[in-house]
């Protein structure tokens, strides 16, 4: 598909293979594909020399079997609401790789004429990499029983300077055919900026801030490598120079806090406690 397309209302596309070589703008977009959904970018787009090709809509729903984007070339979006569902009921390593330009809400997307009961981002064991360049990344659900992101054993990386968790984010098989609950995935929550301050828990402060209620949406959702070991939850960048404040919270799972580069620091500003075998790992500046 080439040449920019604009629709006053919405567009629904169903195909075995869909290669996007043009920007699509609409009130809502629904894509259903079997093969990997890829978007070829013009030369120099990553450096700002050419306009990127993107999906631009109030609401975007993608149902796929072969994956969405890839780590080197994520699907670029500028949408308000997003839902991405992997087809089938068995294990599937197809991942979801998205780059959002200015903030979105992951949750339930209603498309006129389309009846379905799944929501958020769901893979069947594939990884989820979601980067948001501006605004707030909101993870939501329309019912207490629904998850915002479920990777069924895949790894999840959320990169954004502002994050709001209003629904569970997790990665465990839960008895799914072809998988084992022992094979849970990992979670990384990190800001775009390695200098961004991070606050976690009651009484802490930071531009990238997780409340106690937000922590409840990620605790118990990821792997433990060994009994009593560090959980698969990491806060902060691998190249982080963050000032991290850790406030009051009782951790039921082990969590890693990292600010490993010179200029970073980790400060406990509240009452810190752990439950059962949970452990906290603090990685401060080493270089």
Buried (B, 14 or more C-beta within 10 A) or exposed (E): EEEEEEEEEBBBEEEEEBBBEEBBBBEBBBBBBBBBBBBEBEEEBEEEEEEBBBBBBEBBBBBBBBBBBBEEBBBBBBBBBBBBBBBEEEBBEBBBBBBBBEBBBBBBBBBEEBEBEBBBBBBBBBBBBBBBBEBBBBBBBEEEEBBBBBBBBBBBBBBBBBBBBBBBBBBBBEEBEBBEEEBBBBBBBBBBBBBBBBBBBBBBEBBBBBBBEBBEBBBBBBBBEEEEEBBBBBBBBEEBBBBBBBBBBBBBBBBBBBBBBEEBEBEBBBEBEBEEEBBBEBBEBEE
